[in-house]
Amino acid sequence: MKYLALLFVPIFLLFAGWQYNDPDPVLWIPIYLIAAYAAFQAFRGQSNPEMLVVLFIMSFAGGLNSWQQMTAWEGFVTDGLSMKTVNQELAREAWGLWICSGAYLLFWFMKTKK
């Protein structure tokens, strides 16, 4: 499990890097950098369970909020990776936050179920 947390570090760093060209990188880059930091701390066994609960609640609620803003399901991918519609961007944002939520939940279990 420890090495699964380590695997999340480069994944979240890549997510943060991809946000560089996003319309709102100031919001999304810190979200994924915090997730990368939490993953690294989980790998080291130095996670704060209370922080992970707060991050889980915030990321899950944020994903739910993004998902509910969609007016229609248009998928994630079109020709290329550029955003074609607002609904695609909202779907990608929601799933990105839910990936963070799943990781935070995993890290919480790693810390509390020893």
Summary of the structure (lengths in Angstrom):
residues: 114
radius of gyration: 14.6
end to end distance: 11.4
largest distance: 45.7
contacts: 328
relative contact order: 0.18
helix: 77%
strand: 0%
